[in-house]
Amino acid sequence: MATRDLTGEDFTWTVSGNDNVLVYFWAPLCAPCGVFTPTYESSSDKHTDIVHGKVNFETEPELASIARVTLLPTLMAFRKGKLVFKQAGVANLAVMDDLVRQLKAYRVDSGVPQRGLL
């Protein structure tokens, strides 16, 4: 599944309307984003059961502000509409695979993170 470009208009609907969502905040001139984007897109192709969204920091500054994103790239994970992970920096595909595994295993009803998720 290809990554989805998210805007302020469809962000909430996407996050709340899907069980598992990863959101990647990026910018065109961000060098670390250029390194991470292929990894994120590979994760999207590999994990088609997870929604992979992208938010352009430059064109969606209000959304970035609401999400309190100040460093790029920033990756967020949502389980059943709840933010369960947020971290700035670059990850490799093995780290992305582990994040997806943990996201799927996370029990929202318990309120207790499992295996290192926030």
N, CA, C and O atoms as a printed pandas DataFrame, in Angstrom:
     atom_number atom_name residue_name chain_id  residue_number  x_coord  y_coord  z_coord
0              1         N          MET        A               1    0.845   -1.174    0.000
1              2        CA          MET        A               1    0.000    0.000    0.000
2              3         C          MET        A               1    0.889    1.236    0.000
3              4         O          MET        A               1    1.846    1.317    0.770
4              5         N          ALA        A               2    0.585    2.166   -0.834
5              6        CA          ALA        A               2    1.368    3.392   -0.908
6              7         C          ALA        A               2    1.093    4.279    0.306
7              8         O          ALA        A               2    0.040    4.187    0.938
8              9         N          THR        A               3    2.051    5.126    0.611
9             10        CA          THR        A               3    1.825    6.074    1.691
10            11         C          THR        A               3    0.767    7.084    1.269
11            12         O          THR        A               3    0.616    7.383    0.084
12            13         N          ARG        A               4    0.037    7.606    2.248
13            14        CA          ARG        A               4   -1.008    8.599    1.994
14            15         C          ARG        A               4   -0.514    9.963    2.461
15            16         O          ARG        A               4    0.032   10.094    3.557
16            17         N          ASP        A               5   -0.709   10.970    1.626
17            18        CA          ASP        A               5   -0.433   12.331    2.053
18            19         C          ASP        A               5   -1.594   12.782    2.928
19            20         O          ASP        A               5   -2.753   12.704    2.519
20            21         N          LEU        A               6   -1.284   13.252    4.129
21            22        CA          LEU        A               6   -2.310   13.689    5.062
22            23         C          LEU        A               6   -2.281   15.203    5.210
23            24         O          LEU        A               6   -1.221   15.828    5.176
24            25         N          THR        A               7   -3.461   15.777    5.374
25            26        CA          THR        A               7   -3.604   17.206    5.608
26            27         C          THR        A               7   -4.374   17.406    6.906
27            28         O          THR        A               7   -4.846   16.447    7.518
28            29         N          GLY        A               8   -4.493   18.640    7.308
29            30        CA          GLY        A               8   -5.283   18.951    8.491
30            31         C          GLY        A               8   -6.725   18.506    8.350
31            32         O          GLY        A               8   -7.388   18.210    9.344
32            33         N          GLU        A               9   -7.213   18.459    7.121
33            34        CA          GLU        A               9   -8.602   18.077    6.875
34            35         C          GLU        A               9   -8.864   16.588    7.060
35            36         O          GLU        A               9   -9.949   16.211    7.504
36            37         N          ASP        A              10   -7.905   15.739    6.733
37            38        CA          ASP        A              10   -8.163   14.296    6.807
38            39         C          ASP        A              10   -7.340   13.559    7.872
39            40         O          ASP        A              10   -7.454   12.341    8.011
40            41         N          PHE        A              11   -6.524   14.285    8.612
41            42        CA          PHE        A              11   -5.675   13.661    9.622
42            43         C          PHE        A              11   -6.510   12.936   10.689
43            44         O          PHE        A              11   -6.307   11.746   10.930
44            45         N          THR        A              12   -7.437   13.644   11.321
45            46        CA          THR        A              12   -8.230   13.059   12.407
46            47         C          THR        A              12   -9.046   11.876   11.914
47            48         O          THR        A              12   -9.117   10.843   12.581
48            49         N          TRP        A              13   -9.658   12.025   10.754
49            50        CA          TRP        A              13  -10.456   10.926   10.208
50            51         C          TRP        A              13   -9.584    9.700    9.949
51            52         O          TRP        A              13   -9.989    8.577   10.250
52            53         N          THR        A              14   -8.396    9.907    9.397
53            54        CA          THR        A              14   -7.507    8.787    9.098
54            55         C          THR        A              14   -7.058    8.080   10.379
55            56         O          THR        A              14   -7.082    6.851   10.455
56            57         N          VAL        A              15   -6.656    8.852   11.370
57            58        CA          VAL        A              15   -6.162    8.278   12.624
58            59         C          VAL        A              15   -7.273    7.574   13.395
59            60         O          VAL        A              15   -7.059    6.489   13.936
60            61         N          SER        A              16   -8.445    8.174   13.448
61            62        CA          SER        A              16   -9.535    7.580   14.226
62            63         C          SER        A              16  -10.301    6.508   13.459
63            64         O          SER        A              16  -10.984    5.686   14.069
64            65         N          GLY        A              17  -10.199    6.503   12.132
65            66        CA          GLY        A              17  -10.963    5.557   11.333
66            67         C          GLY        A              17  -10.231    4.281   10.971
67            68         O          GLY        A              17  -10.748    3.466   10.208
68            69         N          ASN        A              18   -9.034    4.094   11.508
69            70        CA          ASN        A              18   -8.235    2.900   11.219
70            71         C          ASN        A              18   -7.624    2.376   12.513
71            72         O          ASN        A              18   -7.302    3.154   13.411
72            73         N          ASP        A              19   -7.463    1.054   12.606
73            74        CA          ASP        A              19   -6.910    0.463   13.821
74            75         C          ASP        A              19   -5.450    0.833   14.051
75            76         O          ASP        A              19   -5.064    1.170   15.171
76            77         N          ASN        A              20   -4.636    0.773   13.002
77            78        CA          ASN        A              20   -3.196    0.994   13.120
78            79         C          ASN        A              20   -2.741    2.005   12.079
79            80         O          ASN        A              20   -2.908    1.800   10.877
80            81         N          VAL        A              21   -2.160    3.106   12.566
81            82        CA          VAL        A              21   -1.727    4.174   11.659
82            83         C          VAL        A              21   -0.353    4.666   12.075
83            84         O          VAL        A              21   -0.113    4.959   13.247
84            85         N          LEU        A              22    0.540    4.754   11.108
85            86        CA          LEU        A              22    1.828    5.413   11.292
86            87         C          LEU        A              22    1.761    6.741   10.554
87            88         O          LEU        A              22    1.246    6.813    9.438
88            89         N          VAL        A              23    2.277    7.782   11.174
89            90        CA          VAL        A              23    2.297    9.109   10.555
90            91         C          VAL        A              23    3.726    9.628   10.611
91            92         O          VAL        A              23    4.371    9.623   11.659
92            93         N          TYR        A              24    4.199   10.073    9.465
93            94        CA          TYR        A              24    5.564   10.538    9.283
94            95         C          TYR        A              24    5.525   12.013    8.908
95            96         O          TYR        A              24    4.991   12.373    7.858
96            97         N          PHE        A              25    6.090   12.872    9.762
97            98        CA          PHE        A              25    6.213   14.297    9.468
98            99         C          PHE        A              25    7.567   14.519    8.810
99           100         O          PHE        A              25    8.596   14.084    9.327
100          101         N          TRP        A              26    7.562   15.196    7.669
101          102        CA          TRP        A              26    8.755   15.359    6.861
102          103         C          TRP        A              26    8.728   16.729    6.184
103          104         O          TRP        A              26    7.731   17.447    6.266
104          105         N          ALA        A              27    9.813   17.085    5.522
105          106        CA          ALA        A              27    9.890   18.303    4.721
106          107         C          ALA        A              27   10.805   18.042    3.530
107          108         O          ALA        A              27   11.763   17.276    3.636
108          109         N          PRO        A              28   10.514   18.673    2.401
109          110        CA          PRO        A              28   11.304   18.427    1.193
110          111         C          PRO        A              28   12.798   18.726    1.333
111          112         O          PRO        A              28   13.613   18.012    0.749
112          113         N          LEU        A              29   13.178   19.750    2.083
113          114        CA          LEU        A              29   14.590   20.120    2.198
114          115         C          LEU        A              29   15.275   19.515    3.421
115          116         O          LEU        A              29   16.401   19.892    3.746
116          117         N          CYS        A              30   14.619   18.595    4.092
117          118        CA          CYS        A              30   15.163   17.939    5.286
118          119         C          CYS        A              30   16.034   16.755    4.849
119          120         O          CYS        A              30   15.526   15.755    4.341
120          121         N          ALA        A              31   17.352   16.880    5.053
121          122        CA          ALA        A              31   18.273   15.817    4.631
122          123         C          ALA        A              31   17.992   14.479    5.328
123          124         O          ALA        A              31   17.959   13.450    4.653
124          125         N          PRO        A              32   17.788   14.452    6.652
125          126        CA          PRO        A              32   17.470   13.172    7.290
126          127         C          PRO        A              32   16.162   12.566    6.761
127          128         O          PRO        A              32   16.014   11.345    6.710
128          129         N          CYS        A              33   15.221   13.424    6.371
129          130        CA          CYS        A              33   13.972   12.919    5.794
130          131         C          CYS        A              33   14.259   12.197    4.474
131          132         O          CYS        A              33   13.648   11.174    4.167
132          133         N          GLY        A              34   15.186   12.742    3.710
133          134        CA          GLY        A              34   15.577   12.100    2.457
134          135         C          GLY        A              34   16.159   10.716    2.671
135          136         O          GLY        A              34   16.021    9.838    1.820
136          137         N          VAL        A              35   16.812   10.521    3.812
137          138        CA          VAL        A              35   17.368    9.213    4.162
138          139         C          VAL        A              35   16.254    8.271    4.615
139          140         O          VAL        A              35   16.255    7.092    4.260
140          141         N          PHE        A              36   15.299    8.789    5.401
141          142        CA          PHE        A              36   14.258    7.949    5.993
142          143         C          PHE        A              36   13.111    7.628    5.044
143          144         O          PHE        A              36   12.505    6.563    5.166
144          145         N          THR        A              37   12.795    8.505    4.111
145          146        CA          THR        A              37   11.632    8.308    3.245
146          147         C          THR        A              37   11.627    6.953    2.538
147          148         O          THR        A              37   10.589    6.292    2.556
148          149         N          PRO        A              38   12.709    6.499    1.921
149          150        CA          PRO        A              38   12.672    5.174    1.278
150          151         C          PRO        A              38   12.372    4.040    2.266
151          152         O          PRO        A              38   11.690    3.079    1.909
152          153         N          THR        A              39   12.866    4.139    3.483
153          154        CA          THR        A              39   12.587    3.122    4.501
154          155         C          THR        A              39   11.109    3.130    4.856
155          156         O          THR        A              39   10.490    2.074    4.978
156          157         N          TYR        A              40   10.545    4.320    5.023
157          158        CA          TYR        A              40    9.131    4.444    5.368
158          159         C          TYR        A              40    8.255    3.894    4.240
159          160         O          TYR        A              40    7.274    3.195    4.493
160          161         N          GLU        A              41    8.613    4.209    3.011
161          162        CA          GLU        A              41    7.851    3.708    1.868
162          163         C          GLU        A              41    7.978    2.189    1.745
163          164         O          GLU        A              41    7.014    1.522    1.368
164          165         N          SER        A              42    9.149    1.634    2.057
165          166        CA          SER        A              42    9.318    0.176    2.058
166          167         C          SER        A              42    8.442   -0.464    3.123
167          168         O          SER        A              42    7.856   -1.521    2.894
168          169         N          SER        A              43    8.351    0.173    4.286
169          170        CA          SER        A              43    7.482   -0.340    5.344
170          171         C          SER        A              43    6.027   -0.327    4.875
171          172         O          SER        A              43    5.274   -1.259    5.156
172          173         N          SER        A              44    5.636    0.719    4.168
173          174        CA          SER        A              44    4.276    0.811    3.642
174          175         C          SER        A              44    3.990   -0.318    2.652
175          176         O          SER        A              44    2.908   -0.905    2.668
176          177         N          ASP        A              45    4.954   -0.618    1.799
177          178        CA          ASP        A              45    4.791   -1.700    0.824
178          179         C          ASP        A              45    4.736   -3.068    1.509
179          180         O          ASP        A              45    3.994   -3.952    1.080
180          181         N          LYS        A              46    5.517   -3.237    2.564
181          182        CA          LYS        A              46    5.613   -4.519    3.264
182          183         C          LYS        A              46    4.427   -4.765    4.202
183          184         O          LYS        A              46    3.929   -5.886    4.297
184          185         N          HIS        A              47    3.983   -3.720    4.888
185          186        CA          HIS        A              47    2.916   -3.849    5.892
186          187         C          HIS        A              47    1.645   -3.174    5.375
187          188         O          HIS        A              47    1.278   -2.082    5.808
188          189         N          THR        A              48    0.995   -3.843    4.452
189          190        CA          THR        A              48   -0.173   -3.260    3.783
190          191         C          THR        A              48   -1.391   -3.167    4.700
191          192         O          THR        A              48   -2.372   -2.507    4.358
192          193         N          ASP        A              49   -1.339   -3.816    5.850
193          194        CA          ASP        A              49   -2.448   -3.752    6.800
194          195         C          ASP        A              49   -2.332   -2.561    7.763
195          196         O          ASP        A              49   -3.204   -2.355    8.607
196          197         N          ILE        A              50   -1.270   -1.794    7.633
197          198        CA          ILE        A              50   -1.041   -0.606    8.456
198          199         C          ILE        A              50   -1.136    0.617    7.547
199          200         O          ILE        A              50   -0.517    0.647    6.483
200          201         N          VAL        A              51   -1.903    1.621    7.957
201          202        CA          VAL        A              51   -1.968    2.867    7.193
202          203         C          VAL        A              51   -0.678    3.646    7.456
203          204         O          VAL        A              51   -0.310    3.888    8.605
204          205         N          HIS        A              52   -0.012    4.025    6.394
205          206        CA          HIS        A              52    1.205    4.829    6.466
206          207         C          HIS        A              52    0.886    6.210    5.889
207          208         O          HIS        A              52    0.730    6.358    4.676
208          209         N          GLY        A              53    0.792    7.207    6.747
209          210        CA          GLY        A              53    0.502    8.563    6.302
210          211         C          GLY        A              53    1.733    9.444    6.390
211          212         O          GLY        A              53    2.624    9.209    7.206
212          213         N          LYS        A              54    1.773   10.471    5.533
213          214        CA          LYS        A              54    2.867   11.440    5.534
214          215         C          LYS        A              54    2.285   12.842    5.636
215          216         O          LYS        A              54    1.295   13.165    4.981
216          217         N          VAL        A              55    2.913   13.673    6.467
217          218        CA          VAL        A              55    2.507   15.064    6.608
218          219         C          VAL        A              55    3.692   15.944    6.242
219          220         O          VAL        A              55    4.758   15.855    6.851
220          221         N          ASN        A              56    3.496   16.791    5.244
221          222        CA          ASN        A              56    4.530   17.732    4.831
222          223         C          ASN        A              56    4.538   18.884    5.827
223          224         O          ASN        A              56    3.577   19.649    5.908
224          225         N          PHE        A              57    5.602   19.003    6.569
225          226        CA          PHE        A              57    5.767   20.012    7.609
226          227         C          PHE        A              57    5.625   21.426    7.055
227          228         O          PHE        A              57    5.115   22.314    7.738
228          229         N          GLU        A              58    6.070   21.633    5.834
229          230        CA          GLU        A              58    6.038   22.973    5.231
230          231         C          GLU        A              58    4.643   23.383    4.780
231          232         O          GLU        A              58    4.277   24.552    4.902
232          233         N          THR        A              59    3.870   22.455    4.269
233          234        CA          THR        A              59    2.538   22.808    3.770
234          235         C          THR        A              59    1.450   22.635    4.825
235          236         O          THR        A              59    0.326   23.099    4.637
236          237         N          GLU        A              60    1.775   21.969    5.935
237          238        CA          GLU        A              60    0.809   21.742    7.019
238          239         C          GLU        A              60    1.383   22.209    8.362
239          240         O          GLU        A              60    1.440   21.431    9.314
240          241         N          PRO        A              61    1.810   23.485    8.442
241          242        CA          PRO        A              61    2.434   23.951    9.688
242          243         C          PRO        A              61    1.478   23.945   10.879
243          244         O          PRO        A              61    1.911   23.714   12.007
244          245         N          GLU        A              62    0.195   24.192   10.654
245          246        CA          GLU        A              62   -0.759   24.191   11.761
246          247         C          GLU        A              62   -0.911   22.784   12.337
247          248         O          GLU        A              62   -0.960   22.608   13.554
248          249         N          LEU        A              63   -0.985   21.784   11.455
249          250        CA          LEU        A              63   -1.085   20.397   11.904
250          251         C          LEU        A              63    0.179   19.994   12.664
251          252         O          LEU        A              63    0.098   19.331   13.698
252          253         N          ALA        A              64    1.338   20.390   12.156
253          254        CA          ALA        A              64    2.598   20.091   12.841
254          255         C          ALA        A              64    2.629   20.740   14.225
255          256         O          ALA        A              64    3.120   20.143   15.183
256          257         N          SER        A              65    2.112   21.944   14.327
257          258        CA          SER        A              65    2.062   22.639   15.607
258          259         C          SER        A              65    1.121   21.936   16.582
259          260         O          SER        A              65    1.463   21.750   17.750
260          261         N          ILE        A              66   -0.056   21.547   16.109
261          262        CA          ILE        A              66   -1.019   20.836   16.958
262          263         C          ILE        A              66   -0.420   19.516   17.449
263          264         O          ILE        A              66   -0.625   19.123   18.597
264          265         N          ALA        A              67    0.320   18.838   16.572
265          266        CA          ALA        A              67    0.949   17.553   16.922
266          267         C          ALA        A              67    2.243   17.746   17.717
267          268         O          ALA        A              67    2.877   16.774   18.126
268          269         N          ARG        A              68    2.626   19.000   17.930
269          270        CA          ARG        A              68    3.849   19.344   18.654
270          271         C          ARG        A              68    5.092   18.718   18.036
271          272         O          ARG        A              68    5.963   18.192   18.729
272          273         N          VAL        A              69    5.143   18.792   16.718
273          274        CA          VAL        A              69    6.308   18.301   15.992
274          275         C          VAL        A              69    7.264   19.466   15.785
275          276         O          VAL        A              69    6.914   20.459   15.148
276          277         N          THR        A              70    8.467   19.343   16.322
277          278        CA          THR        A              70    9.472   20.403   16.196
278          279         C          THR        A              70   10.744   19.920   15.509
279          280         O          THR        A              70   11.530   20.730   15.019
280          281         N          LEU        A              71   10.949   18.615   15.470
281          282        CA          LEU        A              71   12.134   18.041   14.832
282          283         C          LEU        A              71   11.692   17.124   13.701
283          284         O          LEU        A              71   10.656   16.464   13.783
284          285         N          LEU        A              72   12.494   17.096   12.648
285          286        CA          LEU        A              72   12.197   16.240   11.500
286          287         C          LEU        A              72   13.340   15.282   11.264
287          288         O          LEU        A              72   14.499   15.623   11.498
288          289         N          PRO        A              73   13.026   14.095   10.805
289          290        CA          PRO        A              73   11.694   13.524   10.678
290          291         C          PRO        A              73   11.137   13.122   12.038
291          292         O          PRO        A              73   11.892   12.833   12.966
292          293         N          THR        A              74    9.821   13.106   12.148
293          294        CA          THR        A              74    9.149   12.610   13.347
294          295         C          THR        A              74    8.162   11.532   12.927
295          296         O          THR        A              74    7.412   11.692   11.965
296          297         N          LEU        A              75    8.180   10.444   13.662
297          298        CA          LEU        A              75    7.284    9.321   13.398
298          299         C          LEU        A              75    6.332    9.160   14.578
299          300         O          LEU        A              75    6.751    9.179   15.735
300          301         N          MET        A              76    5.050    9.001   14.271
301          302        CA          MET        A              76    4.029    8.782   15.295
302          303         C          MET        A              76    3.292    7.493   14.965
303          304         O          MET        A              76    3.135    7.139   13.796
304          305         N          ALA        A              77    2.840    6.793   16.005
305          306        CA          ALA        A              77    2.044    5.579   15.815
306          307         C          ALA        A              77    0.756    5.726   16.611
307          308         O          ALA        A              77    0.767    6.134   17.772
308          309         N          PHE        A              78   -0.357    5.384   15.962
309          310        CA          PHE        A              78   -1.670    5.452   16.581
310          311         C          PHE        A              78   -2.308    4.071   16.548
311          312         O          PHE        A              78   -2.279    3.377   15.531
312          313         N          ARG        A              79   -2.881    3.691   17.674
313          314        CA          ARG        A              79   -3.622    2.423   17.781
314          315         C          ARG        A              79   -5.052    2.779   18.178
315          316         O          ARG        A              79   -5.295    3.323   19.255
316          317         N          LYS        A              80   -5.988    2.464   17.292
317          318        CA          LYS        A              80   -7.406    2.749   17.530
318          319         C          LYS        A              80   -7.625    4.198   17.947
319          320         O          LYS        A              80   -8.380    4.491   18.874
320          321         N          GLY        A              81   -6.940    5.102   17.233
321          322        CA          GLY        A              81   -7.114    6.533   17.445
322          323         C          GLY        A              81   -6.294    7.148   18.555
323          324         O          GLY        A              81   -6.335    8.363   18.747
324          325         N          LYS        A              82   -5.549    6.339   19.293
325          326        CA          LYS        A              82   -4.756    6.850   20.408
326          327         C          LYS        A              82   -3.278    6.869   20.042
327          328         O          LYS        A              82   -2.746    5.904   19.493
328          329         N          LEU        A              83   -2.625    7.988   20.356
329          330        CA          LEU        A              83   -1.189    8.096   20.135
330          331         C          LEU        A              83   -0.470    7.184   21.117
331          332         O          LEU        A              83   -0.629    7.330   22.329
332          333         N          VAL        A              84    0.322    6.243   20.606
333          334        CA          VAL        A              84    1.042    5.309   21.469
334          335         C          VAL        A              84    2.559    5.389   21.294
335          336         O          VAL        A              84    3.308    4.757   22.038
336          337         N          PHE        A              85    3.010    6.177   20.300
337          338        CA          PHE        A              85    4.441    6.298   20.056
338          339         C          PHE        A              85    4.705    7.584   19.299
339          340         O          PHE        A              85    3.977    7.927   18.367
340          341         N          LYS        A              86    5.749    8.296   19.701
341          342        CA          LYS        A              86    6.189    9.497   18.972
342          343         C          LYS        A              86    7.679    9.649   19.188
343          344         O          LYS        A              86    8.156    9.665   20.323
344          345         N          GLN        A              87    8.416    9.761   18.081
345          346        CA          GLN        A              87    9.862    9.895   18.189
346          347         C          GLN        A              87   10.414   10.573   16.953
347          348         O          GLN        A              87    9.989   10.288   15.833
348          349         N          ALA        A              88   11.357   11.466   17.158
349          350        CA          ALA        A              88   12.063   12.099   16.054
350          351         C          ALA        A              88   13.302   11.274   15.733
351          352         O          ALA        A              88   13.879   10.627   16.607
352          353         N          GLY        A              89   13.702   11.309   14.462
353          354        CA          GLY        A              89   14.915   10.614   14.050
354          355         C          GLY        A              89   14.668    9.631   12.931
355          356         O          GLY        A              89   13.538    9.435   12.483
356          357         N          VAL        A              90   15.735    9.028   12.498
357          358        CA          VAL        A              90   15.715    8.098   11.374
358          359         C          VAL        A              90   15.757    6.670   11.905
359          360         O          VAL        A              90   16.498    6.374   12.843
360          361         N          ALA        A              91   14.965    5.790   11.307
361          362        CA          ALA        A              91   14.952    4.377   11.690
362          363         C          ALA        A              91   15.228    3.523   10.461
363          364         O          ALA        A              91   14.924    3.925    9.338
364          365         N          ASN        A              92   15.801    2.350   10.675
365          366        CA          ASN        A              92   16.004    1.429    9.554
366          367         C          ASN        A              92   14.795    0.500    9.445
367          368         O          ASN        A              92   13.890    0.556   10.278
368          369         N          LEU        A              93   14.779   -0.345    8.429
369          370        CA          LEU        A              93   13.616   -1.201    8.181
370          371         C          LEU        A              93   13.384   -2.198    9.313
371          372         O          LEU        A              93   12.234   -2.518    9.615
372          373         N          ALA        A              94   14.437   -2.692    9.943
373          374        CA          ALA        A              94   14.266   -3.629   11.065
374          375         C          ALA        A              94   13.567   -2.944   12.238
375          376         O          ALA        A              94   12.715   -3.545   12.892
376          377         N          VAL        A              95   13.924   -1.698   12.502
377          378        CA          VAL        A              95   13.272   -0.942   13.574
378          379         C          VAL        A              95   11.813   -0.692   13.213
379          380         O          VAL        A              95   10.938   -0.789   14.073
380          381         N          MET        A              96   11.545   -0.371   11.955
381          382        CA          MET        A              96   10.169   -0.158   11.502
382          383         C          MET        A              96    9.353   -1.440   11.651
383          384         O          MET        A              96    8.205   -1.399   12.093
384          385         N          ASP        A              97    9.940   -2.574   11.285
385          386        CA          ASP        A              97    9.245   -3.864   11.434
386          387         C          ASP        A              97    8.901   -4.123   12.894
387          388         O          ASP        A              97    7.805   -4.590   13.203
388          389         N          ASP        A              98    9.835   -3.820   13.793
389          390        CA          ASP        A              98    9.590   -4.028   15.216
390          391         C          ASP        A              98    8.503   -3.083   15.725
391          392         O          ASP        A              98    7.661   -3.484   16.529
392          393         N          LEU        A              99    8.515   -1.841   15.266
393          394        CA          LEU        A              99    7.474   -0.898   15.660
394          395         C          LEU        A              99    6.098   -1.385   15.203
395          396         O          LEU        A              99    5.130   -1.318   15.961
396          397         N          VAL        A             100    6.011   -1.871   13.971
397          398        CA          VAL        A             100    4.739   -2.402   13.459
398          399         C          VAL        A             100    4.284   -3.586   14.309
399          400         O          VAL        A             100    3.107   -3.682   14.656
400          401         N          ARG        A             101    5.198   -4.482   14.645
401          402        CA          ARG        A             101    4.851   -5.644   15.472
402          403         C          ARG        A             101    4.310   -5.195   16.829
403          404         O          ARG        A             101    3.299   -5.712   17.302
404          405         N          GLN        A             102    4.985   -4.237   17.445
405          406        CA          GLN        A             102    4.548   -3.741   18.746
406          407         C          GLN        A             102    3.219   -2.999   18.649
407          408         O          GLN        A             102    2.377   -3.117   19.540
408          409         N          LEU        A             103    3.028   -2.245   17.587
409          410        CA          LEU        A             103    1.783   -1.513   17.403
410          411         C          LEU        A             103    0.600   -2.475   17.311
411          412         O          LEU        A             103   -0.444   -2.239   17.918
412          413         N          LYS        A             104    0.763   -3.543   16.564
413          414        CA          LYS        A             104   -0.306   -4.530   16.421
414          415         C          LYS        A             104   -0.612   -5.232   17.747
415          416         O          LYS        A             104   -1.754   -5.619   17.993
416          417         N          ALA        A             105    0.399   -5.396   18.598
417          418        CA          ALA        A             105    0.227   -6.102   19.867
418          419         C          ALA        A             105   -0.266   -5.200   20.988
419          420         O          ALA        A             105   -0.699   -5.691   22.031
420          421         N          TYR        A             106   -0.207   -3.893   20.788
421          422        CA          TYR        A             106   -0.571   -2.948   21.840
422          423         C          TYR        A             106   -2.047   -3.062   22.194
423          424         O          TYR        A             106   -2.905   -3.074   21.311
424          425         N          ARG        A             107   -2.342   -3.147   23.496
425          426        CA          ARG        A             107   -3.726   -3.232   23.973
426          427         C          ARG        A             107   -4.154   -1.873   24.473
427          428         O          ARG        A             107   -3.734   -1.440   25.546
428          429         N          VAL        A             108   -4.984   -1.198   23.707
429          430        CA          VAL        A             108   -5.447    0.135   24.059
430          431         C          VAL        A             108   -6.277    0.110   25.328
431          432         O          VAL        A             108   -6.188    1.027   26.145
432          433         N          ASP        A             109   -7.074   -0.918   25.504
433          434        CA          ASP        A             109   -7.982   -0.984   26.646
434          435         C          ASP        A             109   -7.260   -1.035   27.982
435          436         O          ASP        A             109   -7.814   -0.612   28.997
436          437         N          SER        A             110   -6.050   -1.539   28.001
437          438        CA          SER        A             110   -5.325   -1.661   29.262
438          439         C          SER        A             110   -4.701   -0.332   29.672
439          440         O          SER        A             110   -4.493   -0.072   30.857
440          441         N          GLY        A             111   -4.405    0.507   28.678
441          442        CA          GLY        A             111   -3.736    1.760   28.969
442          443         C          GLY        A             111   -2.278    1.568   29.349
443          444         O          GLY        A             111   -1.578    2.533   29.656
444          445         N          VAL        A             112   -1.825    0.327   29.327
445          446        CA          VAL        A             112   -0.449    0.021   29.692
446          447         C          VAL        A             112    0.321   -0.355   28.434
447          448         O          VAL        A             112   -0.053   -1.300   27.739
448          449         N          PRO        A             113    1.391    0.373   28.135
449          450        CA          PRO        A             113    2.178    0.046   26.956
450          451         C          PRO        A             113    2.789   -1.346   27.066
451          452         O          PRO        A             113    3.108   -1.822   28.156
452          453         N          GLN        A             114    2.942   -1.979   25.921
453          454        CA          GLN        A             114    3.595   -3.284   25.876
454          455         C          GLN        A             114    4.905   -3.171   25.132
455          456         O          GLN        A             114    4.966   -2.538   24.078
456          457         N          ARG        A             115    5.942   -3.767   25.657
457          458        CA          ARG        A             115    7.229   -3.893   25.006
458          459         C          ARG        A             115    7.792   -2.578   24.464
459          460         O          ARG        A             115    8.204   -2.501   23.307
460          461         N          GLY        A             116    7.805   -1.566   25.295
461          462        CA          GLY        A             116    8.509   -0.352   24.941
462          463         C          GLY        A             116    7.729    0.710   24.215
463          464         O          GLY        A             116    8.262    1.800   24.009
464          465         N          LEU        A             117    6.493    0.461   23.811
465          466        CA          LEU        A             117    5.713    1.520   23.204
466          467         C          LEU        A             117    5.351    2.533   24.280
467          468         O          LEU        A             117    5.147    2.163   25.436
468          469         N          LEU        A             118    5.269    3.801   23.912
469          470        CA          LEU        A             118    4.877    4.846   24.865
470          471         C          LEU        A             118    3.509    4.588   25.421
471          472         O          LEU        A             118    3.018    5.367   26.239
